[in-house]
Amino acid sequence: MEHSPPNTPANAFAAGLVGCILRISTPMLSVLPPSSEQRLQQIAHARQAVLQEGKNISGVLAEPWIERSWRRCLASGQTPDQPISFDVLPPQTLRRTEEANHVLVQAARPVLEKLGAAIASTRYFAILTNAQGVVVDVNGAIDRRDRRAELITRIGVDLSEQHVGTTAIGAALTELQPVWLHRGEHFFTSNSAYSCAGAPLFGPDGRCVGMLDLTGVDTVERPELKHLVVQSARSIENALTQSRPHDLLIRLNWSSHCLGEDSDGLVCLDPDGWVSGANPAARQMVPALQASGPAAVHCSELFAMPYEMLFDAAKSDTLGYAQALDMPLWSGLRLHALPLLRGRAGAPGRLSGRAAPALPLKDVETALIRKAVNEAKGNVMKAARALGVSRATVYRRLGGKAK
C-alpha cells in the first residue's frame, strides 16, 4: 500500500518549490488571464450594443468618452468594419508641419528618449503628435517588420479621430484629458490590436499644442501607463514653458511641497512684469492665469506684491537665487515662490537640494528695503521713491536705523 508523505512544513515547502520550478520551466502560453478575457468580453458586448444595435450603454464601458467618440465616428458616416488608410501628409505640407512643431519636438525629445528606455521591454513605444493628430516624432522599441507598428509611427501620418477613428490620440485631443484605450475600444475593427495611453500637451499660452501617446501592438493591457504618460506630458509642458523668452522664471508650489520638482507651477515674466508663459500647474494654482487664457496678463494681477520685488529677490546677494519667498495671492492664499533669473532656471539638480525654506514676506520686504537704501547710499527718500513706498515705511521696517 502506498503511503503519502507526512504533511510537514518542510514537505509543504518542497512541494511549493517544485511547483514554482515547473511553472518557470514550462513555456508561457499566449493566453489572456481570466480578468483580461472578461474585459474583452465586456468591450465586445459594448461594441455590439452601440455600433450594431444603436443602444445607449451608459455604465457598461469604464469611460464614457469612448462611447462619445464612437458616436462621433458613426455620425461622420464611418462604419467599424470599413478599411482605413494611414495617410501621410503631402511633402510640402509635411515640411510646414515639421517647421511649425520644431519647438515642440525639441522640448519633447529628451522626455521621449527616457520614455523609450523605460518601456523598452514592454513592447510599447512613444508617439508625439501635434494638435491636429499628425505624428511629429516617435521613440522606443518599434518593430518595423510589423506593418501595424510601421503604419502609425511614420512622421507625418495623420492619426486624428477623423482619419483613424477612436484612438488615444484622437480622444486625448478631443476630450483634452488623459485616456487609456484597449483593443476593441478602438472604433475600427482593424485597430483592435492596439492598446494605448495618451495625454494632451498644453503650451505656455494655455492652448493644446499636441499629445503624447504610448502604444503597444498585440500586447498585455497596462493601464498604469496612463500615469506614466501624464507625468511625461508634464515634463514636456515644463520644457515648453521654460523655452519661452523671459527674464525671470517663478517656480510656485504650496508650502507642503518642495520647490524644484516637475509639479511646480512655472510663470515666465518679461522685464516689465508681463507674463510670457505659464504651465498648466501654475494656471491651476493662480486662477487669474486660467481666466486670462492666451491674453496678456501682468504679474501685478496675479500676486499681491510689486513685481519688482521678485526681480530684486532673484538678483539679491542677501537672499540668493535659491531662496524661496512667501508669495501672497489676491485671494488671500499664499504660495511658496522661487524667482530665478533666466539661465539659472533649467540647471538640473540645482534646486531640489539647495532651495532654502520659504522666507516670510515681511523679512523679504525688509531685506529688499535695506538693499534699496544701501544702493541709494543711505538716502531714505530716494530709496522709498524707488520702492514705491512711504519714507515712514522704510524707517519702520528698518527699525529707525536708516538715515
Secondary structure, DSSP 8 states (H G I E B T S, - for coil): --------HHHHHHHHHHHHHHHHHS-------HHHHHHHHHHHHHHIIIIIT----TTTSS-HHHHHHHHHHHHTT--TTS-----B--HHHHHHHHHHTHHHHHHHHHHHHHHHHHTGGGTEEEEEEETTSBEEEEEE---TTSHHHHHHTSTTBB--HHHH-S-HHHHHHHH-S-EEEEGGGSSSGGGTTEEEEEEEEE-TTSSEEEEEEEEEES----TTHHHHHHHHHHHHHHHHHHTS--SEEEEEE-TTS-TTSTTSEEEEE-TTSBEEEE-HHHHHH-HHHHHHTTS--BGGGTBSS-HHHHHHHHH-TTT-TTEEEEEEBTTS-EEEEEEEETTTSS-TTSSTTT-EEEE-HHHHHHHHHHHHHHHTTT-HHHHHHHHTS-HHHHHHHTTT---
